[in-house]
Amino acid sequence: MTTTEQTSSTRLRIAAAGSWRFGIIAVIAFLTLVDLFATQAILPSLVVKFGVSRATMGFAVNASTFGMAVAGIGVALFGRNLDRRNGIWISLAVLAIPTTLLSQTDSIVVFALLRVVQGLCMSTAFTLTMAYLAEHFSARQTTGALAAYVTGNVASNFFGRLMSAAVADTFGISTNFLTFAALNLIGAALVWLTLQKTSAMMRADATGEPARAAWKSPLKNAELRACFAIGFLILFVFIGTFTYVNFQLVAAPLSLSPMALGLVYFVFLPSMLTTPLAGRVAAGLGPRIGTGATLALAILGLLLLLTSRLPIVLGGMALVAIGTFLAQAIATGHVSRTASRDRAAASGIYLASYYAGGLAGSFVIGQIYDRIGWTACVAVLAAVLAGAIAVARSLKSPTP
C-alpha cells in the first residue's frame, strides 16, 4: 500500500470513528431529554384527567424546568470533581423512578413535584455531558459535538412527542410514562457501555479553588453573561410556544384529535437536519449575526401561528423550531469555546438560565393565554426574541 493510500485509509477511519462518536452523542442526548417535552403532546388529555386549568396543567408539566435550573446551579457549584461518566449514567437510572411514579399519581401537586425531580436528574446528566464533551474534544470539534448533542435534543422533541401521543392514545397515560421509564434505563445502559471506553477525563478547570468560586468566573465574563441571557430567552419562547399552541390546535377551527396532535410534531423533523449545521453557521456568520439571523427566522414563524390555516401554522411551528434550536446550538457552542476554564460551571449556569427561562415562559404565557388570548401570547413571544437578538449584538467571535 502506498503512502497516499495509507493516508487516505487513515482519514476514512478517523471520519468513520468521528461519525460513530457523534451518533452516540446524539442518541445519549435523545435518551437524556426525551421526558422533558414529550408530556406536552398529551397536555389536553392531562387537563381532562386532573380537572385543572390549561395554565395550571402547563405549569405542572413544565415544572421539570425548575428542577433543570436547580440542578444546573448545583453542578456549577459542586460538579468540578464529579466523575462525568458515573454522574451521567446514575442520573439517567434514577430518572426512571419519578417517571414510573408519574404513571400512578392522580394528584396535580404530586405530579408537579415528580416533574421537578425528573428535571433534577435530566439536568445533571445534561450538564455533565456538556462538560464531558468540552473536555474530550478539541476546540474545533466542540461545536460539532455540541451540535450533535442538540440534534439529539431535537430528536427527543420530535420522536418523544410523537411516541407520547401514540402510546397515550392507544394504551393510556399510565402506560405512556412506563414506556419512558424504560427509555431512561436504556439511556443509562448506553452511557455505561460507551463513555467508559473513552480516555481519562481532562481536568483543566480543576485548580483547587473553593467550589463557590467556580461560578464566579463565568459570571464575570460579559460574553458568557450574554449567552446565559440568550439561553433564558430562547427557552422562554420555545416553552411558551409549544406548550400553549397545543390548545390552539385542538380548539376550533383546527380541532385536531389527540393522535393527530402527535403527528403535528413532524414539524421538528426539519430541525434535525438543520441543527447539525450550527457549527458552520457560527463559523461563517459569527455568533452575533448567526444568533440574530436564526432568531429572526423564529420570529417569522411566530407570526405565521396567528393564521387559522393548518399548513401555515405547521410551517410557522417548523420555523420556530429551526430558529430556536439553531440559536441554542450556537449559544451552547459559544459558551464552551469562551469558557477557557470552569467549563462545568459555565455549562451549569447556562443550563440553569436556559431552563429558568422555560419555567418563566410556561408561567407568563400561560397567564396571558388564559386571560387575554393567543394573539397577545404571540406578540409577547416575538418581543422576547427581539430582546434576545439585541443581547446577541454583544457577542464576538472567539480568538483562535
C-alpha positions as CSV (number, residue, x, y, z in Angstrom):
1,M,0.0,0.0,0.0
2,T,1.4,3.4,-1.0
3,T,1.8,6.3,1.4
4,T,-1.1,8.1,-0.2
5,E,-3.3,5.1,0.1
6,Q,-2.4,4.7,3.8
7,T,-3.1,8.4,4.4
8,S,-6.5,8.1,2.7
9,S,-7.3,4.9,4.7
10,T,-6.4,6.6,7.9
11,R,-8.6,9.6,7.1
12,L,-11.5,7.4,6.4
13,R,-11.1,5.5,9.6
14,I,-10.9,8.8,11.5
15,A,-14.0,10.1,9.7
16,A,-15.9,6.9,10.5
17,A,-14.9,7.0,14.1
18,G,-16.0,10.6,14.3
19,S,-19.4,9.9,12.8
20,W,-19.9,7.0,15.1
21,R,-18.9,9.1,18.1
22,F,-21.2,11.9,17.2
23,G,-24.0,9.5,16.6
24,I,-23.6,8.1,20.1
25,I,-23.6,11.6,21.5
26,A,-26.9,12.4,19.7
27,V,-28.6,9.1,21.0
28,I,-27.5,9.9,24.5
29,A,-28.9,13.4,24.2
30,F,-32.2,11.9,22.9
31,L,-32.5,9.5,25.8
32,T,-31.5,12.1,28.4
33,L,-34.1,14.7,27.4
34,V,-36.9,12.6,25.9
35,D,-39.1,13.0,29.0
36,L,-38.8,16.8,29.1
37,F,-41.1,17.8,26.2
38,A,-42.9,14.5,25.4
39,T,-45.5,15.2,28.1
40,Q,-46.5,18.4,26.3
41,A,-48.0,16.3,23.5
42,I,-50.7,14.9,25.9
43,L,-51.5,18.2,27.6
44,P,-55.1,18.3,26.6
45,S,-55.6,14.8,27.9
46,L,-53.9,15.6,31.2
47,V,-56.1,18.7,31.6
48,V,-59.1,16.3,31.4
49,K,-57.6,13.7,33.8
50,F,-56.6,16.2,36.5
51,G,-59.5,18.6,36.0
52,V,-57.4,21.8,36.2
53,S,-57.0,24.8,34.0
54,R,-54.8,24.9,31.0
55,A,-52.3,27.3,32.6
56,T,-52.1,25.1,35.8
57,M,-51.5,21.9,33.8
58,G,-49.0,23.7,31.5
59,F,-47.1,24.9,34.6
60,A,-47.2,21.5,36.2
61,V,-45.9,19.8,33.1
62,N,-43.1,22.3,32.7
63,A,-42.2,22.2,36.4
64,S,-39.4,19.9,35.2
65,T,-37.6,23.1,34.0
66,F,-37.4,24.2,37.7
67,G,-35.6,21.0,38.5
68,M,-33.4,21.5,35.5
69,A,-32.4,25.0,36.6
70,V,-31.7,24.0,40.2
71,A,-29.5,21.0,39.1
72,G,-27.7,23.2,36.7
73,I,-26.7,25.5,39.6
74,G,-25.8,22.5,41.7
75,V,-23.5,21.1,39.1
76,A,-21.9,24.5,38.6
77,L,-21.1,24.7,42.3
78,F,-20.2,21.2,43.1
79,G,-19.6,19.4,39.8
80,R,-15.9,20.2,39.2
81,N,-14.7,16.9,40.7
82,L,-17.7,14.7,39.8
83,D,-16.8,11.7,37.6
84,R,-18.6,12.7,34.4
85,R,-19.5,9.2,33.2
86,N,-20.8,7.9,36.5
87,G,-22.7,11.1,37.1
88,I,-24.4,10.8,33.8
89,W,-25.5,7.1,33.9
90,I,-26.6,7.2,37.6
91,S,-28.7,10.3,36.9
92,L,-30.4,8.5,34.0
93,A,-31.0,5.4,36.1
94,V,-32.5,7.4,38.9
95,L,-34.7,9.3,36.4
96,A,-36.6,6.1,35.8
97,I,-38.0,6.3,39.4
98,P,-40.1,9.5,39.2
99,T,-41.0,8.7,35.6
100,T,-42.5,5.4,36.8
101,L,-44.3,7.1,39.7
102,L,-46.0,9.6,37.3
103,S,-48.0,6.6,36.0
104,Q,-49.5,6.1,39.4
105,T,-50.5,9.6,40.7
106,D,-53.8,11.4,40.5
107,S,-52.7,14.4,42.4
108,I,-51.6,17.5,40.4
109,V,-49.3,18.6,43.2
110,V,-47.5,15.2,43.3
111,F,-47.4,15.3,39.5
112,A,-45.7,18.7,39.5
113,L,-43.2,17.5,42.2
114,L,-42.3,14.4,40.3
115,R,-41.7,16.5,37.2
116,V,-39.3,18.7,39.3
117,V,-37.4,15.5,40.3
118,Q,-37.3,14.4,36.7
119,G,-35.8,17.8,35.9
120,L,-33.1,17.4,38.5
121,C,-32.0,14.1,37.0
122,M,-32.1,15.2,33.4
123,S,-30.2,18.5,34.0
124,T,-27.5,16.7,36.0
125,A,-26.9,14.3,33.1
126,F,-27.2,17.1,30.5
127,T,-24.8,19.4,32.2
128,L,-22.2,16.7,32.9
129,T,-22.4,15.6,29.3
130,M,-21.8,19.1,28.0
131,A,-18.7,19.4,30.3
132,Y,-17.6,15.9,29.2
133,L,-17.8,16.9,25.5
134,A,-15.8,20.1,26.1
135,E,-13.2,18.2,28.0
136,H,-12.8,15.4,25.5
137,F,-12.8,17.2,22.2
138,S,-10.6,19.9,20.7
139,A,-11.9,23.4,20.5
140,R,-12.6,22.9,16.8
141,Q,-14.5,19.7,17.4
142,T,-16.5,21.0,20.4
143,T,-19.1,23.0,18.4
144,G,-19.8,19.9,16.2
145,A,-20.0,17.6,19.2
146,L,-22.4,20.0,21.0
147,A,-24.4,20.4,17.7
148,A,-24.8,16.6,17.7
149,Y,-26.0,16.8,21.3
150,V,-28.5,19.5,20.5
151,T,-29.6,17.4,17.4
152,G,-30.4,14.6,19.8
153,N,-32.4,17.1,21.8
154,V,-34.3,18.0,18.7
155,A,-35.0,14.3,18.0
156,S,-36.3,13.9,21.6
157,N,-38.8,16.7,20.9
158,F,-39.9,15.1,17.7
159,F,-40.0,11.3,18.5
160,G,-40.7,11.9,22.2
161,R,-43.9,13.8,21.5
162,L,-44.9,11.5,18.7
163,M,-44.4,8.4,20.8
164,S,-46.1,10.0,23.8
165,A,-49.2,10.9,21.8
166,A,-49.4,7.5,20.2
167,V,-48.8,5.4,23.3
168,A,-51.2,7.5,25.5
169,D,-53.9,7.5,22.8
170,T,-53.6,3.7,22.3
171,F,-52.7,2.3,25.7
172,G,-53.4,5.1,28.2
173,I,-51.5,7.8,30.1
174,S,-50.1,5.3,32.7
175,T,-48.5,3.1,30.0
176,N,-47.1,6.2,28.4
177,F,-45.0,7.0,31.5
178,L,-43.9,3.4,32.0
179,T,-42.6,3.4,28.4
180,F,-40.5,6.5,29.0
181,A,-39.1,5.0,32.3
182,A,-37.8,2.1,30.1
183,L,-36.1,4.6,27.8
184,N,-34.4,6.2,30.9
185,L,-32.9,2.8,31.8
186,I,-31.8,2.3,28.2
187,G,-30.0,5.7,28.3
188,A,-28.2,4.7,31.5
189,A,-27.0,1.5,29.9
190,L,-25.8,3.2,26.8
191,V,-23.7,5.7,28.8
192,W,-22.2,2.8,30.8
193,L,-21.3,0.9,27.7
194,T,-19.9,3.7,25.6
195,L,-18.4,6.5,27.7
196,Q,-16.3,4.1,29.8
197,K,-14.2,3.4,26.7
198,T,-13.0,7.0,26.3
199,S,-9.8,8.4,27.6
200,A,-9.4,9.7,31.1
201,M,-11.1,13.0,31.8
202,M,-9.1,16.1,31.4
203,R,-9.4,18.4,34.4
204,A,-8.1,21.6,33.0
205,D,-10.6,23.6,35.0
206,A,-9.9,22.0,38.4
207,T,-7.5,24.4,40.0
208,G,-8.1,23.7,43.7
209,E,-10.2,26.8,44.2
210,P,-13.3,26.6,46.5
211,A,-16.5,25.3,44.9
212,R,-18.2,28.6,45.4
213,A,-15.5,30.3,43.3
214,A,-16.3,28.1,40.3
215,W,-19.4,30.0,39.2
216,K,-17.9,33.5,39.8
217,S,-15.5,33.4,36.9
218,P,-18.2,32.7,34.3
219,L,-20.5,35.4,35.7
220,K,-17.7,38.0,35.4
221,N,-17.3,37.3,31.7
222,A,-19.5,39.6,29.6
223,E,-19.6,37.1,26.7
224,L,-20.9,34.3,28.9
225,R,-23.4,36.6,30.7
226,A,-24.9,37.4,27.2
227,C,-25.1,33.7,26.4
228,F,-26.8,33.0,29.7
229,A,-29.4,35.7,28.9
230,I,-29.9,34.4,25.4
231,G,-30.4,30.9,26.7
232,F,-33.1,32.2,29.1
233,L,-35.0,34.0,26.4
234,I,-34.7,31.1,23.9
235,L,-36.4,28.5,26.1
236,F,-38.9,31.2,27.4
237,V,-40.1,31.4,23.8
238,F,-39.8,27.7,23.0
239,I,-41.8,26.5,26.0
240,G,-44.3,29.3,25.8
241,T,-44.9,28.5,22.1
242,F,-45.0,24.7,22.1
243,T,-46.9,24.3,25.4
244,Y,-49.9,26.5,24.5
245,V,-50.1,26.1,20.7
246,N,-51.4,22.6,21.6
247,F,-54.6,24.2,22.9
248,Q,-55.0,26.2,19.7
249,L,-54.5,23.0,17.6
250,V,-57.3,21.1,19.4
251,A,-59.7,24.0,19.5
252,A,-61.9,25.2,16.6
253,P,-61.3,25.8,13.8
254,L,-58.4,23.3,13.6
255,S,-60.0,20.8,16.0
256,L,-57.2,18.1,15.9
257,S,-57.6,14.8,17.6
258,P,-55.0,13.6,20.2
259,M,-53.4,11.3,17.7
260,A,-53.3,14.0,15.0
261,L,-51.8,16.3,17.6
262,G,-48.9,13.9,18.0
263,L,-48.4,13.8,14.2
264,V,-48.2,17.6,14.2
265,Y,-44.7,17.3,15.7
266,F,-43.3,16.2,12.5
267,V,-42.6,19.9,12.4
268,F,-39.4,19.1,14.4
269,L,-38.1,16.9,11.6
270,P,-36.5,19.8,9.6
271,S,-34.7,20.9,12.8
272,M,-33.0,17.5,12.9
273,L,-31.4,18.3,9.5
274,T,-30.6,22.0,10.2
275,T,-29.3,21.9,13.8
276,P,-26.1,20.0,12.9
277,L,-25.2,23.0,10.7
278,A,-25.0,25.3,13.7
279,G,-21.2,25.0,13.7
280,R,-21.0,26.1,10.1
281,V,-23.4,28.9,10.7
282,A,-21.4,30.2,13.7
283,A,-18.2,29.9,11.8
284,G,-19.5,31.6,8.6
285,L,-21.6,34.4,10.2
286,G,-20.1,34.6,13.7
287,P,-22.1,34.1,16.9
288,R,-23.6,37.6,16.7
289,I,-25.0,37.5,13.2
290,G,-25.7,33.8,13.4
291,T,-27.8,34.1,16.5
292,G,-29.6,37.1,15.2
293,A,-30.5,35.5,11.8
294,T,-31.7,32.3,13.3
295,L,-33.9,34.1,15.9
296,A,-35.3,36.4,13.2
297,L,-36.4,33.2,11.4
298,A,-38.2,32.1,14.6
299,I,-40.0,35.5,14.8
300,L,-41.3,34.9,11.3
301,G,-42.5,31.5,12.4
302,L,-44.3,33.0,15.3
303,L,-46.2,35.4,13.1
304,L,-47.5,32.5,11.0
305,L,-49.1,31.0,14.1
306,L,-51.7,33.7,14.0
307,T,-53.4,32.2,11.0
308,S,-56.3,29.6,11.1
309,R,-54.9,27.5,8.2
310,L,-53.2,24.3,9.4
311,P,-50.5,24.1,6.7
312,I,-49.4,27.7,7.5
313,V,-49.5,27.1,11.3
314,L,-47.3,23.9,10.8
315,G,-44.9,25.9,8.7
316,G,-44.7,28.5,11.4
317,M,-44.0,25.9,14.1
318,A,-41.3,24.4,11.9
319,L,-39.6,27.8,11.6
320,V,-39.8,28.5,15.3
321,A,-38.2,25.1,16.0
322,I,-35.5,25.6,13.4
323,G,-34.6,29.1,14.6
324,T,-34.6,28.4,18.3
325,F,-32.6,25.1,18.1
326,L,-30.0,26.6,15.8
327,A,-29.7,29.6,18.1
328,Q,-29.4,27.3,21.1
329,A,-26.7,25.2,19.5
330,I,-24.7,28.4,18.6
331,A,-25.0,29.8,22.1
332,T,-24.1,26.4,23.7
333,G,-21.0,26.1,21.5
334,H,-20.1,29.7,22.3
335,V,-20.2,29.0,26.0
336,S,-17.9,26.0,25.6
337,R,-15.4,28.0,23.5
338,T,-15.5,31.1,25.6
339,A,-15.1,29.3,29.0
340,S,-11.4,28.5,28.9
341,R,-11.7,27.2,32.5
342,D,-14.5,26.1,34.8
343,R,-16.4,24.6,31.9
344,A,-18.6,22.6,34.1
345,A,-19.6,25.8,36.0
346,A,-20.2,27.7,32.8
347,S,-22.3,24.8,31.3
348,G,-24.2,24.5,34.6
349,I,-25.0,28.2,34.8
350,Y,-26.0,28.3,31.1
351,L,-28.4,25.3,31.7
352,A,-29.8,26.9,34.9
353,S,-30.5,30.1,33.0
354,Y,-31.9,28.3,30.0
355,Y,-34.3,26.2,32.0
356,A,-35.3,29.0,34.3
357,G,-36.4,30.8,31.1
358,G,-38.5,27.8,30.2
359,L,-40.3,27.9,33.6
360,A,-40.8,31.6,33.3
361,G,-42.2,31.2,29.8
362,S,-44.6,28.5,30.9
363,F,-46.0,30.7,33.7
364,V,-46.1,34.0,31.9
365,I,-47.5,32.8,28.6
366,G,-50.0,30.6,30.4
367,Q,-51.4,33.6,32.3
368,I,-51.6,35.6,29.1
369,Y,-53.2,32.8,27.2
370,D,-56.0,32.2,29.8
371,R,-56.6,36.0,30.4
372,I,-56.1,37.7,27.1
373,G,-55.6,35.1,24.3
374,W,-53.2,33.6,21.8
375,T,-52.6,36.8,19.7
376,A,-51.2,38.5,22.8
377,C,-49.1,35.5,23.5
378,V,-47.5,35.6,20.1
379,A,-46.8,39.4,20.4
380,V,-45.0,38.8,23.7
381,L,-43.0,35.9,22.4
382,A,-41.9,37.9,19.4
383,A,-40.8,40.8,21.6
384,V,-38.8,38.4,23.8
385,L,-37.0,37.0,20.7
386,A,-36.3,40.6,19.6
387,G,-34.7,41.2,23.0
388,A,-32.5,38.1,22.5
389,I,-31.4,39.4,19.2
390,A,-30.4,42.7,20.9
391,V,-28.4,40.8,23.5
392,A,-26.6,38.8,20.8
393,R,-25.2,42.0,19.4
394,S,-22.6,41.9,22.2
395,L,-21.2,38.5,21.1
396,K,-17.8,38.4,19.5
397,S,-16.1,35.6,17.6
398,P,-13.6,33.9,19.9
399,T,-9.9,34.3,19.3
400,P,-8.4,31.1,17.8
